[in-house]
Amino acid sequence: MKYDALINETIKKNQLVKINNKLYLFNYQIEVLKKYQIPFEGCQSINEIIFYIEEILNEDNNDLEDLENVSISLTEQDYYQNYKK
């Protein structure tokens, strides 16, 4: 069924992947970071990845909605993981 494929694809995109002892990313974030050749494997924090993303967003005048969405999701992820509420 097409529903099974859609469900499996959605689950795969939303799985967390351990990058190193301090960093976990969702598969869809990894796909977008690879697309823009952002060296996330060597990063030690989400803020470091956001820095790379912001450099690209500030330099490029094209519509980079997927990269902007990853930046937003990483900012939210960093907030919930690293700040006391």
C-alpha positions in Angstrom: 0.0 0.0 0.0 1.0 3.6 -0.6 0.2 4.4 3.0 2.8 2.0 4.3 5.5 3.5 2.2 4.5 7.0 3.3 4.5 6.0 7.0 7.8 4.3 6.7 9.3 7.3 4.9 8.0 9.6 7.6 9.4 7.5 10.4 12.8 7.3 8.7 13.0 11.1 8.3 12.2 11.6 11.9 14.6 9.1 13.4 17.4 10.6 15.5 21.0 9.7 14.5 23.9 9.9 16.9 26.6 12.0 15.3 28.9 12.1 18.4 28.5 12.0 22.2 27.0 15.5 22.3 25.1 15.7 19.0 22.0 14.0 17.7 20.3 15.0 14.4 17.2 13.8 12.6 17.6 12.1 9.3 15.9 14.9 7.4 18.3 17.5 9.0 21.2 15.4 7.9 19.9 15.2 4.3 19.6 19.0 4.1 23.0 19.6 5.7 24.6 17.2 3.2 22.8 18.9 0.4 24.5 22.2 1.3 27.8 20.5 2.2 27.7 21.7 5.8 30.4 19.7 7.8 28.1 18.6 10.6 30.1 15.5 11.4 33.0 17.5 12.9 30.7 19.8 14.9 30.5 19.5 18.7 27.3 21.4 19.2 24.0 22.4 17.5 25.1 26.1 17.7 28.2 25.3 15.6 25.9 23.8 12.9 23.6 26.8 13.1 26.6 29.1 12.6 27.4 27.3 9.3 23.8 27.5 8.2 23.6 31.2 9.0 26.7 31.9 6.9 25.1 30.3 3.9 21.8 32.0 4.5 23.4 35.4 4.8 25.6 34.9 1.6 23.0 33.4 -0.7 20.1 35.4 -2.1 18.2 32.3 -3.3 15.2 30.9 -1.5 16.7 28.2 0.8 13.5 27.3 2.6 14.7 23.8 3.5 17.9 25.1 5.1 15.9 27.8 6.9 13.6 25.1 8.3 16.5 23.1 9.5 18.0 26.2 11.2 14.7 26.8 13.0 14.3 23.1 14.1 17.9 23.1 15.3 17.3 26.3 17.3 14.3 24.7 18.9 16.1 21.4 19.6 19.0 23.3 21.2 16.6 25.3 23.4 14.8 22.2 24.7 18.0 20.2 25.2 20.2 22.8 26.8 18.2 25.4 28.7 16.4 25.0 31.9 12.7 25.9 31.9 
